[in-house]
Amino acid sequence: MSLAQTPEPPYYAVIFTSIRTDLSEGYDETAQRMELAVTMPGFLGVESARNDVGITVSYWRTLDDIACWREHAEHRLAQQMSRSTWYSSYTTRICRVERAYSHKKTQHPEDKP
C-alpha cells in the first residue's frame, strides 16, 4: 500500500466515510470498476482504508473535476447501489487542501527488515 503522490497545494480532497450493510452482492466488482476515476481529468490520487468505518480520500485538481466524476454514468449507478444496498450511512466532505507535508522513514543499511 502507498500514499497518494499529490502536487503542491492548492487542490481538493473528497473525503468519503461510510458504514457498510451486510449486503455485498456486486460490491467488489463495482469497487473495481470505480478505479476508472484514475482516467478522469483532474484526478490526482486516492487513499482508502476500511475497518468498522470505511474512509476513502480522493484528490482532485478542481471542483469542476470533482463534479464531472460525481456525474459520470457508471459512478452514478454505483452511487444508487450504495444508497439502496451497500451502505447503512455515509458522508461526503469536499475540502480545499491549502497545505501538505509528509514524512517517510528511510531505511538505513543497519536497519533490519
KACOR-V702954 format. One line per field, one symbol per residue. phi: phi as a letter, one per 40 degrees, with the letter a starting at -180 (. if undefined). psi: psi as a letter, one per 30 degrees, with the letter a starting at -180 (. if undefined). burial: # if it has 16 or more other C-alpha atoms within 10 Angstrom, else .. Layout:
phi: ???
psi: ???
burial: ???
This chain:
phi: .bcccbccccabbbbbbabccccbdgccccccccccdcccdgcbiabaaabcbcbbbbbbcbcccccccdcddcccccccccccbcbcaabbbbbcccaaaabbccccdcccc
psi: kllkjllkllalkjjjklklafkgkfeeeeeeffffeffkkfkflkkkkkbekkkkjkkleleeeeeeeefkeeeeeeeeeeefefkfllkkkkkkjekkllkkkkklefkk.
burial: ..........##########.........#......#....#####.#......#########.##..#.....#..##..#..###........#.................
